[in-house]
Amino acid sequence: MSKEVVITLEGLSCNGCVNSVITALMMVDGVEQADVTLYEAHVTGTMKVEDLIDAVEEAGFDAEEKKD
């Protein structure tokens, strides 16, 4: 079953950064959609949150799950 996860992002300063994060997130198994701004990523799919954070960090940016 799909779920939506919101991740806060740090270190992004331009559209190139946003595109890098989108590419990294879309490569994670289970990701169906990734909507990214300079400050947040809304990701839908059956993926693990830890995998999303790892992907963003490997792309060179800081990330953490946003809690309600």
PQR file with spaces between the fields and no chain letter, atoms N, CA, C, O and H, PARSE charges and radii, in Angstrom:
ATOM       1  N    MET     1       0.837   -1.175    0.000 -0.4000 1.5000
ATOM       2  CA   MET     1       0.000    0.000    0.000 -0.0000 2.0000
ATOM       3  C    MET     1       0.887    1.245    0.000  0.5500 1.7000
ATOM       4  O    MET     1       1.865    1.315    0.744 -0.5500 1.4000
ATOM       5  N    SER     2       0.554    2.198   -0.811 -0.4000 1.5000
ATOM       6  CA   SER     2       1.333    3.431   -0.928 -0.0000 2.0000
ATOM       7  C    SER     2       1.100    4.333    0.274  0.5500 1.7000
ATOM       8  O    SER     2       0.028    4.334    0.880 -0.5500 1.4000
ATOM       9  H    SER     2      -0.241    2.142   -1.416  0.4000 1.0000
ATOM      10  N    LYS     3       2.131    5.097    0.600 -0.4000 1.5000
ATOM      11  CA   LYS     3       2.043    6.092    1.660 -0.0000 2.0000
ATOM      12  C    LYS     3       2.765    7.336    1.188  0.5500 1.7000
ATOM      13  O    LYS     3       3.579    7.285    0.266 -0.5500 1.4000
ATOM      14  H    LYS     3       3.001    5.096    0.107  0.4000 1.0000
ATOM      15  N    GLU     4       2.457    8.469    1.836 -0.4000 1.5000
ATOM      16  CA   GLU     4       3.183    9.700    1.525 -0.0000 2.0000
ATOM      17  C    GLU     4       4.088   10.040    2.699  0.5500 1.7000
ATOM      18  O    GLU     4       3.666   10.012    3.855 -0.5500 1.4000
ATOM      19  H    GLU     4       1.795    8.510    2.585  0.4000 1.0000
ATOM      20  N    VAL     5       5.327   10.360    2.387 -0.4000 1.5000
ATOM      21  CA   VAL     5       6.313   10.760    3.383 -0.0000 2.0000
ATOM      22  C    VAL     5       6.771   12.167    3.034  0.5500 1.7000
ATOM      23  O    VAL     5       7.006   12.479    1.867 -0.5500 1.4000
ATOM      24  H    VAL     5       5.670   10.383    1.448  0.4000 1.0000
ATOM      25  N    VAL     6       6.896   13.016    4.049 -0.4000 1.5000
ATOM      26  CA   VAL     6       7.417   14.364    3.843 -0.0000 2.0000
ATOM      27  C    VAL     6       8.790   14.432    4.498  0.5500 1.7000
ATOM      28  O    VAL     6       8.959   14.082    5.666 -0.5500 1.4000
ATOM      29  H    VAL     6       6.705   12.763    4.997  0.4000 1.0000
ATOM      30  N    ILE     7       9.760   14.888    3.724 -0.4000 1.5000
ATOM      31  CA   ILE     7      11.133   15.007    4.200 -0.0000 2.0000
ATOM      32  C    ILE     7      11.536   16.468    4.123  0.5500 1.7000
ATOM      33  O    ILE     7      11.333   17.121    3.099 -0.5500 1.4000
ATOM      34  H    ILE     7       9.622   15.172    2.776  0.4000 1.0000
ATOM      35  N    THR     8      12.110   16.985    5.209 -0.4000 1.5000
ATOM      36  CA   THR     8      12.656   18.339    5.160 -0.0000 2.0000
ATOM      37  C    THR     8      14.068   18.261    4.598  0.5500 1.7000
ATOM      38  O    THR     8      14.824   17.336    4.896 -0.5500 1.4000
ATOM      39  H    THR     8      12.275   16.455    6.041  0.4000 1.0000
ATOM      40  N    LEU     9      14.405   19.245    3.782 -0.4000 1.5000
ATOM      41  CA   LEU     9      15.685   19.265    3.079 -0.0000 2.0000
ATOM      42  C    LEU     9      16.486   20.498    3.471  0.5500 1.7000
ATOM      43  O    LEU     9      15.920   21.555    3.749 -0.5500 1.4000
ATOM      44  H    LEU     9      13.791   19.996    3.540  0.4000 1.0000
ATOM      45  N    GLU    10      17.804   20.354    3.490 -0.4000 1.5000
ATOM      46  CA   GLU    10      18.697   21.486    3.726 -0.0000 2.0000
ATOM      47  C    GLU    10      19.843   21.422    2.738  0.5500 1.7000
ATOM      48  O    GLU    10      20.311   20.344    2.373 -0.5500 1.4000
ATOM      49  H    GLU    10      18.264   19.495    3.264  0.4000 1.0000
ATOM      50  N    GLY    11      20.291   22.598    2.309 -0.4000 1.5000
ATOM      51  CA   GLY    11      21.452   22.671    1.433 -0.0000 2.0000
ATOM      52  C    GLY    11      21.121   22.869   -0.031  0.5500 1.7000
ATOM      53  O    GLY    11      22.026   23.020   -0.851 -0.5500 1.4000
ATOM      54  H    GLY    11      19.911   23.474    2.606  0.4000 1.0000
ATOM      55  N    LEU    12      19.832   22.873   -0.381 -0.4000 1.5000
ATOM      56  CA   LEU    12      19.452   23.096   -1.769 -0.0000 2.0000
ATOM      57  C    LEU    12      19.380   24.595   -2.028  0.5500 1.7000
ATOM      58  O    LEU    12      18.848   25.347   -1.211 -0.5500 1.4000
ATOM      59  H    LEU    12      19.096   22.751    0.285  0.4000 1.0000
ATOM      60  N    SER    13      19.919   25.030   -3.173 -0.4000 1.5000
ATOM      61  CA   SER    13      19.926   26.463   -3.454 -0.0000 2.0000
ATOM      62  C    SER    13      19.450   26.814   -4.859  0.5500 1.7000
ATOM      63  O    SER    13      19.346   27.993   -5.197 -0.5500 1.4000
ATOM      64  H    SER    13      20.351   24.419   -3.836  0.4000 1.0000
ATOM      65  N    CYS    14      19.160   25.803   -5.684 -0.4000 1.5000
ATOM      66  CA   CYS    14      18.761   26.104   -7.061 -0.0000 2.0000
ATOM      67  C    CYS    14      17.968   24.938   -7.649  0.5500 1.7000
ATOM      68  O    CYS    14      17.821   23.890   -7.019 -0.5500 1.4000
ATOM      69  H    CYS    14      19.245   24.845   -5.410  0.4000 1.0000
ATOM      70  N    ASN    15      17.461   25.137   -8.866 -0.4000 1.5000
ATOM      71  CA   ASN    15      16.701   24.081   -9.538 -0.0000 2.0000
ATOM      72  C    ASN    15      17.562   22.870   -9.854  0.5500 1.7000
ATOM      73  O    ASN    15      17.055   21.750   -9.909 -0.5500 1.4000
ATOM      74  H    ASN    15      17.580   25.988   -9.377  0.4000 1.0000
ATOM      75  N    GLY    16      18.845   23.074  -10.059 -0.4000 1.5000
ATOM      76  CA   GLY    16      19.741   21.945  -10.284 -0.0000 2.0000
ATOM      77  C    GLY    16      19.791   21.032   -9.068  0.5500 1.7000
ATOM      78  O    GLY    16      19.822   19.808   -9.196 -0.5500 1.4000
ATOM      79  H    GLY    16      19.258   23.984  -10.013  0.4000 1.0000
ATOM      80  N    CYS    17      19.799   21.645   -7.883 -0.4000 1.5000
ATOM      81  CA   CYS    17      19.774   20.864   -6.639 -0.0000 2.0000
ATOM      82  C    CYS    17      18.467   20.081   -6.536  0.5500 1.7000
ATOM      83  O    CYS    17      18.470   18.899   -6.193 -0.5500 1.4000
ATOM      84  H    CYS    17      19.775   22.639   -7.779  0.4000 1.0000
ATOM      85  N    VAL    18      17.364   20.740   -6.831 -0.4000 1.5000
ATOM      86  CA   VAL    18      16.056   20.085   -6.795 -0.0000 2.0000
ATOM      87  C    VAL    18      16.043   18.895   -7.742  0.5500 1.7000
ATOM      88  O    VAL    18      15.587   17.813   -7.373 -0.5500 1.4000
ATOM      89  H    VAL    18      17.362   21.701   -7.109  0.4000 1.0000
ATOM      90  N    ASN    19      16.537   19.083   -8.950 -0.4000 1.5000
ATOM      91  CA   ASN    19      16.562   17.989   -9.922 -0.0000 2.0000
ATOM      92  C    ASN    19      17.447   16.842   -9.455  0.5500 1.7000
ATOM      93  O    ASN    19      17.121   15.679   -9.694 -0.5500 1.4000
ATOM      94  H    ASN    19      16.908   19.961   -9.250  0.4000 1.0000
ATOM      95  N    SER    20      18.551   17.145   -8.798 -0.4000 1.5000
ATOM      96  CA   SER    20      19.426   16.099   -8.257 -0.0000 2.0000
ATOM      97  C    SER    20      18.701   15.269   -7.204  0.5500 1.7000
ATOM      98  O    SER    20      18.829   14.045   -7.175 -0.5500 1.4000
ATOM      99  H    SER    20      18.815   18.090   -8.604  0.4000 1.0000
ATOM     100  N    VAL    21      17.940   15.936   -6.341 -0.4000 1.5000
ATOM     101  CA   VAL    21      17.194   15.227   -5.302 -0.0000 2.0000
ATOM     102  C    VAL    21      16.075   14.396   -5.923  0.5500 1.7000
ATOM     103  O    VAL    21      15.856   13.256   -5.512 -0.5500 1.4000
ATOM     104  H    VAL    21      17.836   16.931   -6.365  0.4000 1.0000
ATOM     105  N    ILE    22      15.368   14.945   -6.901 -0.4000 1.5000
ATOM     106  CA   ILE    22      14.316   14.179   -7.579 -0.0000 2.0000
ATOM     107  C    ILE    22      14.903   12.914   -8.190  0.5500 1.7000
ATOM     108  O    ILE    22      14.346   11.828   -8.027 -0.5500 1.4000
ATOM     109  H    ILE    22      15.547   15.871   -7.235  0.4000 1.0000
ATOM     110  N    THR    23      16.011   13.047   -8.885 -0.4000 1.5000
ATOM     111  CA   THR    23      16.657   11.888   -9.512 -0.0000 2.0000
ATOM     112  C    THR    23      17.043   10.853   -8.465  0.5500 1.7000
ATOM     113  O    THR    23      16.807    9.659   -8.654 -0.5500 1.4000
ATOM     114  H    THR    23      16.463   13.929   -9.017  0.4000 1.0000
ATOM     115  N    ALA    24      17.633   11.302   -7.364 -0.4000 1.5000
ATOM     116  CA   ALA    24      18.048   10.380   -6.303 -0.0000 2.0000
ATOM     117  C    ALA    24      16.850    9.660   -5.699  0.5500 1.7000
ATOM     118  O    ALA    24      16.899    8.450   -5.474 -0.5500 1.4000
ATOM     119  H    ALA    24      17.824   12.271   -7.211  0.4000 1.0000
ATOM     120  N    LEU    25      15.777   10.397   -5.435 -0.4000 1.5000
ATOM     121  CA   LEU    25      14.594    9.786   -4.827 -0.0000 2.0000
ATOM     122  C    LEU    25      13.913    8.800   -5.769  0.5500 1.7000
ATOM     123  O    LEU    25      13.464    7.739   -5.337 -0.5500 1.4000
ATOM     124  H    LEU    25      15.737   11.379   -5.618  0.4000 1.0000
ATOM     125  N    MET    26      13.835    9.140   -7.045 -0.4000 1.5000
ATOM     126  CA   MET    26      13.158    8.263   -8.000 -0.0000 2.0000
ATOM     127  C    MET    26      13.917    6.953   -8.215  0.5500 1.7000
ATOM     128  O    MET    26      13.346    5.987   -8.723 -0.5500 1.4000
ATOM     129  H    MET    26      14.200   10.002   -7.396  0.4000 1.0000
ATOM     130  N    MET    27      15.182    6.908   -7.839 -0.4000 1.5000
ATOM     131  CA   MET    27      15.971    5.683   -7.973 -0.0000 2.0000
ATOM     132  C    MET    27      15.771    4.727   -6.793  0.5500 1.7000
ATOM     133  O    MET    27      16.219    3.582   -6.845 -0.5500 1.4000
ATOM     134  H    MET    27      15.646    7.692   -7.426  0.4000 1.0000
ATOM     135  N    VAL    28      15.105    5.187   -5.733 -0.4000 1.5000
ATOM     136  CA   VAL    28      14.850    4.345   -4.561 -0.0000 2.0000
ATOM     137  C    VAL    28      13.715    3.377   -4.891  0.5500 1.7000
ATOM     138  O    VAL    28      12.677    3.775   -5.419 -0.5500 1.4000
ATOM     139  H    VAL    28      14.742    6.118   -5.691  0.4000 1.0000
ATOM     140  N    ASP    29      13.930    2.101   -4.571 -0.4000 1.5000
ATOM     141  CA   ASP    29      12.901    1.091   -4.809 -0.0000 2.0000
ATOM     142  C    ASP    29      11.609    1.458   -4.096  0.5500 1.7000
ATOM     143  O    ASP    29      11.618    1.796   -2.912 -0.5500 1.4000
ATOM     144  H    ASP    29      14.773    1.777   -4.142  0.4000 1.0000
ATOM     145  N    GLY    30      10.498    1.391   -4.820 -0.4000 1.5000
ATOM     146  CA   GLY    30       9.186    1.639   -4.245 -0.0000 2.0000
ATOM     147  C    GLY    30       8.668    3.047   -4.426  0.5500 1.7000
ATOM     148  O    GLY    30       7.492    3.300   -4.166 -0.5500 1.4000
ATOM     149  H    GLY    30      10.490    1.116   -5.782  0.4000 1.0000
ATOM     150  N    VAL    31       9.512    3.982   -4.866 -0.4000 1.5000
ATOM     151  CA   VAL    31       9.061    5.365   -5.048 -0.0000 2.0000
ATOM     152  C    VAL    31       8.225    5.460   -6.320  0.5500 1.7000
ATOM     153  O    VAL    31       8.656    5.049   -7.397 -0.5500 1.4000
ATOM     154  H    VAL    31      10.468    3.777   -5.076  0.4000 1.0000
ATOM     155  N    GLU    32       7.019    6.011   -6.173 -0.4000 1.5000
ATOM     156  CA   GLU    32       6.119    6.205   -7.304 -0.0000 2.0000
ATOM     157  C    GLU    32       6.132    7.650   -7.792  0.5500 1.7000
ATOM     158  O    GLU    32       6.002    7.913   -8.988 -0.5500 1.4000
ATOM     159  H    GLU    32       6.668    6.345   -5.298  0.4000 1.0000
ATOM     160  N    GLN    33       6.291    8.589   -6.851 -0.4000 1.5000
ATOM     161  CA   GLN    33       6.265   10.010   -7.199 -0.0000 2.0000
ATOM     162  C    GLN    33       7.085   10.787   -6.181  0.5500 1.7000
ATOM     163  O    GLN    33       7.084   10.464   -4.993 -0.5500 1.4000
ATOM     164  H    GLN    33       6.397    8.376   -5.880  0.4000 1.0000
ATOM     165  N    ALA    34       7.783   11.814   -6.653 -0.4000 1.5000
ATOM     166  CA   ALA    34       8.556   12.687   -5.765 -0.0000 2.0000
ATOM     167  C    ALA    34       8.357   14.130   -6.205  0.5500 1.7000
ATOM     168  O    ALA    34       8.753   14.516   -7.306 -0.5500 1.4000
ATOM     169  H    ALA    34       7.783   12.077   -7.618  0.4000 1.0000
ATOM     170  N    ASP    35       7.742   14.920   -5.337 -0.4000 1.5000
ATOM     171  CA   ASP    35       7.561   16.352   -5.577 -0.0000 2.0000
ATOM     172  C    ASP    35       8.511   17.083   -4.636  0.5500 1.7000
ATOM     173  O    ASP    35       8.394   16.975   -3.416 -0.5500 1.4000
ATOM     174  H    ASP    35       7.420   14.606   -4.443  0.4000 1.0000
ATOM     175  N    VAL    36       9.453   17.828   -5.212 -0.4000 1.5000
ATOM     176  CA   VAL    36      10.536   18.418   -4.422 -0.0000 2.0000
ATOM     177  C    VAL    36      10.580   19.929   -4.614  0.5500 1.7000
ATOM     178  O    VAL    36      10.465   20.433   -5.731 -0.5500 1.4000
ATOM     179  H    VAL    36       9.548   17.916   -6.203  0.4000 1.0000
ATOM     180  N    THR    37      10.751   20.650   -3.487 -0.4000 1.5000
ATOM     181  CA   THR    37      11.029   22.088   -3.508 -0.0000 2.0000
ATOM     182  C    THR    37      12.412   22.278   -2.883  0.5500 1.7000
ATOM     183  O    THR    37      13.096   21.301   -2.580 -0.5500 1.4000
ATOM     184  H    THR    37      10.844   20.241   -2.580  0.4000 1.0000
ATOM     185  N    LEU    38      12.815   23.506   -2.695 -0.4000 1.5000
ATOM     186  CA   LEU    38      14.104   23.771   -2.057 -0.0000 2.0000
ATOM     187  C    LEU    38      14.118   23.354   -0.588  0.5500 1.7000
ATOM     188  O    LEU    38      15.189   23.210    0.001 -0.5500 1.4000
ATOM     189  H    LEU    38      12.260   24.300   -2.942  0.4000 1.0000
ATOM     190  N    TYR    39      12.939   23.157    0.011 -0.4000 1.5000
ATOM     191  CA   TYR    39      12.856   22.920    1.449 -0.0000 2.0000
ATOM     192  C    TYR    39      12.233   21.594    1.854  0.5500 1.7000
ATOM     193  O    TYR    39      12.475   21.111    2.960 -0.5500 1.4000
ATOM     194  H    TYR    39      12.069   23.273   -0.468  0.4000 1.0000
ATOM     195  N    GLU    40      11.425   20.992    0.967 -0.4000 1.5000
ATOM     196  CA   GLU    40      10.725   19.758    1.307 -0.0000 2.0000
ATOM     197  C    GLU    40      10.613   18.836    0.108  0.5500 1.7000
ATOM     198  O    GLU    40      10.648   19.260   -1.047 -0.5500 1.4000
ATOM     199  H    GLU    40      11.228   21.384    0.069  0.4000 1.0000
ATOM     200  N    ALA    41      10.474   17.544    0.433 -0.4000 1.5000
ATOM     201  CA   ALA    41      10.165   16.546   -0.585 -0.0000 2.0000
ATOM     202  C    ALA    41       8.942   15.779   -0.113  0.5500 1.7000
ATOM     203  O    ALA    41       8.906   15.289    1.016 -0.5500 1.4000
ATOM     204  H    ALA    41      10.445   17.200    1.372  0.4000 1.0000
ATOM     205  N    HIS    42       7.940   15.675   -0.978 -0.4000 1.5000
ATOM     206  CA   HIS    42       6.756   14.862   -0.722 -0.0000 2.0000
ATOM     207  C    HIS    42       6.896   13.639   -1.613  0.5500 1.7000
ATOM     208  O    HIS    42       6.864   13.744   -2.839 -0.5500 1.4000
ATOM     209  H    HIS    42       7.969   16.073   -1.895  0.4000 1.0000
ATOM     210  N    VAL    43       7.051   12.474   -0.985 -0.4000 1.5000
ATOM     211  CA   VAL    43       7.346   11.256   -1.727 -0.0000 2.0000
ATOM     212  C    VAL    43       6.237   10.244   -1.477  0.5500 1.7000
ATOM     213  O    VAL    43       5.843   10.005   -0.336 -0.5500 1.4000
ATOM     214  H    VAL    43       7.077   12.389    0.011  0.4000 1.0000
ATOM     215  N    THR    44       5.736    9.650   -2.566 -0.4000 1.5000
ATOM     216  CA   THR    44       4.676    8.655   -2.480 -0.0000 2.0000
ATOM     217  C    THR    44       5.196    7.323   -2.983  0.5500 1.7000
ATOM     218  O    THR    44       5.905    7.253   -3.987 -0.5500 1.4000
ATOM     219  H    THR    44       6.057    9.844   -3.493  0.4000 1.0000
ATOM     220  N    GLY    45       4.830    6.259   -2.265 -0.4000 1.5000
ATOM     221  CA   GLY    45       5.215    4.923   -2.698 -0.0000 2.0000
ATOM     222  C    GLY    45       5.247    3.953   -1.539  0.5500 1.7000
ATOM     223  O    GLY    45       4.673    4.208   -0.480 -0.5500 1.4000
ATOM     224  H    GLY    45       4.254    6.316   -1.449  0.4000 1.0000
ATOM     225  N    THR    46       5.930    2.829   -1.752 -0.4000 1.5000
ATOM     226  CA   THR    46       6.014    1.771   -0.747 -0.0000 2.0000
ATOM     227  C    THR    46       7.425    1.656   -0.184  0.5500 1.7000
ATOM     228  O    THR    46       7.802    0.603    0.328 -0.5500 1.4000
ATOM     229  H    THR    46       6.396    2.621   -2.612  0.4000 1.0000
ATOM     230  N    MET    47       8.195    2.714   -0.272 -0.4000 1.5000
ATOM     231  CA   MET    47       9.603    2.722    0.114 -0.0000 2.0000
ATOM     232  C    MET    47       9.770    2.876    1.619  0.5500 1.7000
ATOM     233  O    MET    47       8.812    3.155    2.340 -0.5500 1.4000
ATOM     234  H    MET    47       7.888    3.570   -0.688  0.4000 1.0000
ATOM     235  N    LYS    48      11.012    2.687    2.084 -0.4000 1.5000
ATOM     236  CA   LYS    48      11.372    2.921    3.481 -0.0000 2.0000
ATOM     237  C    LYS    48      11.908    4.346    3.616  0.5500 1.7000
ATOM     238  O    LYS    48      12.657    4.819    2.761 -0.5500 1.4000
ATOM     239  H    LYS    48      11.790    2.459    1.498  0.4000 1.0000
ATOM     240  N    VAL    49      11.523    5.016    4.682 -0.4000 1.5000
ATOM     241  CA   VAL    49      11.965    6.390    4.921 -0.0000 2.0000
ATOM     242  C    VAL    49      13.488    6.462    4.988  0.5500 1.7000
ATOM     243  O    VAL    49      14.093    7.401    4.470 -0.5500 1.4000
ATOM     244  H    VAL    49      10.914    4.633    5.377  0.4000 1.0000
ATOM     245  N    GLU    50      14.102    5.476    5.620 -0.4000 1.5000
ATOM     246  CA   GLU    50      15.559    5.477    5.756 -0.0000 2.0000
ATOM     247  C    GLU    50      16.243    5.475    4.391  0.5500 1.7000
ATOM     248  O    GLU    50      17.278    6.114    4.208 -0.5500 1.4000
ATOM     249  H    GLU    50      13.611    4.713    6.041  0.4000 1.0000
ATOM     250  N    ASP    51      15.658    4.753    3.436 -0.4000 1.5000
ATOM     251  CA   ASP    51      16.230    4.704    2.088 -0.0000 2.0000
ATOM     252  C    ASP    51      16.139    6.063    1.398  0.5500 1.7000
ATOM     253  O    ASP    51      17.039    6.444    0.648 -0.5500 1.4000
ATOM     254  H    ASP    51      14.816    4.233    3.585  0.4000 1.0000
ATOM     255  N    LEU    52      15.053    6.791    1.652 -0.4000 1.5000
ATOM     256  CA   LEU    52      14.896    8.128    1.064 -0.0000 2.0000
ATOM     257  C    LEU    52      15.956    9.077    1.617  0.5500 1.7000
ATOM     258  O    LEU    52      16.607    9.807    0.870 -0.5500 1.4000
ATOM     259  H    LEU    52      14.323    6.482    2.260  0.4000 1.0000
ATOM     260  N    ILE    53      16.113    9.052    2.925 -0.4000 1.5000
ATOM     261  CA   ILE    53      17.088    9.936    3.563 -0.0000 2.0000
ATOM     262  C    ILE    53      18.495    9.605    3.085  0.5500 1.7000
ATOM     263  O    ILE    53      19.282   10.504    2.787 -0.5500 1.4000
ATOM     264  H    ILE    53      15.584    8.459    3.532  0.4000 1.0000
ATOM     265  N    ASP    54      18.811    8.319    3.011 -0.4000 1.5000
ATOM     266  CA   ASP    54      20.130    7.905    2.514 -0.0000 2.0000
ATOM     267  C    ASP    54      20.367    8.409    1.095  0.5500 1.7000
ATOM     268  O    ASP    54      21.463    8.872    0.777 -0.5500 1.4000
ATOM     269  H    ASP    54      18.172    7.588    3.252  0.4000 1.0000
ATOM     270  N    ALA    55      19.350    8.324    0.240 -0.4000 1.5000
ATOM     271  CA   ALA    55      19.491    8.755   -1.156 -0.0000 2.0000
ATOM     272  C    ALA    55      19.760   10.253   -1.240  0.5500 1.7000
ATOM     273  O    ALA    55      20.612   10.691   -2.013 -0.5500 1.4000
ATOM     274  H    ALA    55      18.460    7.949    0.498  0.4000 1.0000
ATOM     275  N    VAL    56      19.035   11.037   -0.448 -0.4000 1.5000
ATOM     276  CA   VAL    56      19.237   12.490   -0.447 -0.0000 2.0000
ATOM     277  C    VAL    56      20.636   12.826    0.069  0.5500 1.7000
ATOM     278  O    VAL    56      21.318   13.684   -0.489 -0.5500 1.4000
ATOM     279  H    VAL    56      18.343   10.681    0.180  0.4000 1.0000
ATOM     280  N    GLU    57      21.053   12.154    1.123 -0.4000 1.5000
ATOM     281  CA   GLU    57      22.380   12.425    1.685 -0.0000 2.0000
ATOM     282  C    GLU    57      23.488   12.016    0.719  0.5500 1.7000
ATOM     283  O    GLU    57      24.512   12.692    0.633 -0.5500 1.4000
ATOM     284  H    GLU    57      20.499   11.457    1.577  0.4000 1.0000
ATOM     285  N    GLU    58      23.294   10.920   -0.005 -0.4000 1.5000
ATOM     286  CA   GLU    58      24.279   10.509   -1.005 -0.0000 2.0000
ATOM     287  C    GLU    58      24.361   11.515   -2.150  0.5500 1.7000
ATOM     288  O    GLU    58      25.395   11.632   -2.807 -0.5500 1.4000
ATOM     289  H    GLU    58      22.462   10.371    0.066  0.4000 1.0000
ATOM     290  N    ALA    59      23.258   12.247   -2.389 -0.4000 1.5000
ATOM     291  CA   ALA    59      23.251   13.285   -3.418 -0.0000 2.0000
ATOM     292  C    ALA    59      23.917   14.565   -2.913  0.5500 1.7000
ATOM     293  O    ALA    59      24.117   15.505   -3.682 -0.5500 1.4000
ATOM     294  H    ALA    59      22.417   12.152   -1.855  0.4000 1.0000
ATOM     295  N    GLY    60      24.263   14.603   -1.615 -0.4000 1.5000
ATOM     296  CA   GLY    60      25.006   15.737   -1.080 -0.0000 2.0000
ATOM     297  C    GLY    60      24.209   16.735   -0.266  0.5500 1.7000
ATOM     298  O    GLY    60      24.669   17.854   -0.036 -0.5500 1.4000
ATOM     299  H    GLY    60      24.101   13.838   -0.991  0.4000 1.0000
ATOM     300  N    PHE    61      23.017   16.347    0.176 -0.4000 1.5000
ATOM     301  CA   PHE    61      22.156   17.268    0.919 -0.0000 2.0000
ATOM     302  C    PHE    61      21.728   16.639    2.238  0.5500 1.7000
ATOM     303  O    PHE    61      21.812   15.423    2.407 -0.5500 1.4000
ATOM     304  H    PHE    61      22.644   15.439   -0.011  0.4000 1.0000
ATOM     305  N    ASP    62      21.269   17.467    3.170 -0.4000 1.5000
ATOM     306  CA   ASP    62      20.778   16.984    4.458 -0.0000 2.0000
ATOM     307  C    ASP    62      19.279   16.752    4.377  0.5500 1.7000
ATOM     308  O    ASP    62      18.556   17.489    3.706 -0.5500 1.4000
ATOM     309  H    ASP    62      21.201   18.455    3.032  0.4000 1.0000
ATOM     310  N    ALA    63      18.817   15.702    5.081 -0.4000 1.5000
ATOM     311  CA   ALA    63      17.397   15.371    5.051 -0.0000 2.0000
ATOM     312  C    ALA    63      16.982   14.701    6.346  0.5500 1.7000
ATOM     313  O    ALA    63      17.770   14.000    6.980 -0.5500 1.4000
ATOM     314  H    ALA    63      19.403   15.103    5.626  0.4000 1.0000
ATOM     315  N    GLU    64      15.734   14.927    6.732 -0.4000 1.5000
ATOM     316  CA   GLU    64      15.146   14.199    7.849 -0.0000 2.0000
ATOM     317  C    GLU    64      13.644   14.132    7.645  0.5500 1.7000
ATOM     318  O    GLU    64      13.057   14.991    6.988 -0.5500 1.4000
ATOM     319  H    GLU    64      15.094   15.497    6.217  0.4000 1.0000
ATOM     320  N    GLU    65      13.025   13.097    8.216 -0.4000 1.5000
ATOM     321  CA   GLU    65      11.579   12.944    8.076 -0.0000 2.0000
ATOM     322  C    GLU    65      10.883   14.047    8.858  0.5500 1.7000
ATOM     323  O    GLU    65      11.247   14.339    9.997 -0.5500 1.4000
ATOM     324  H    GLU    65      13.502   12.399    8.750  0.4000 1.0000
ATOM     325  N    LYS    66       9.879   14.655    8.237 -0.4000 1.5000
ATOM     326  CA   LYS    66       9.100   15.691    8.909 -0.0000 2.0000
ATOM     327  C    LYS    66       8.005   15.003    9.707  0.5500 1.7000
ATOM     328  O    LYS    66       7.220   14.228    9.161 -0.5500 1.4000
ATOM     329  H    LYS    66       9.584   14.418    7.312  0.4000 1.0000
ATOM     330  N    LYS    67       7.959   15.286   10.981 -0.4000 1.5000
ATOM     331  CA   LYS    67       6.934   14.726   11.863 -0.0000 2.0000
ATOM     332  C    LYS    67       5.794   15.724   11.987  0.5500 1.7000
ATOM     333  O    LYS    67       6.001   16.936   11.921 -0.5500 1.4000
ATOM     334  H    LYS    67       8.596   15.916   11.425  0.4000 1.0000
ATOM     335  N    ASP    68       4.590   15.199   12.168 -0.4000 1.5000
ATOM     336  CA   ASP    68       3.412   16.073   12.293 -0.0000 2.0000
ATOM     337  C    ASP    68       3.475   16.977   13.477  0.5500 1.7000
ATOM     338  O    ASP    68       2.555   17.763   13.704 -0.5500 1.4000
ATOM     339  H    ASP    68       4.422   14.215   12.222  0.4000 1.0000
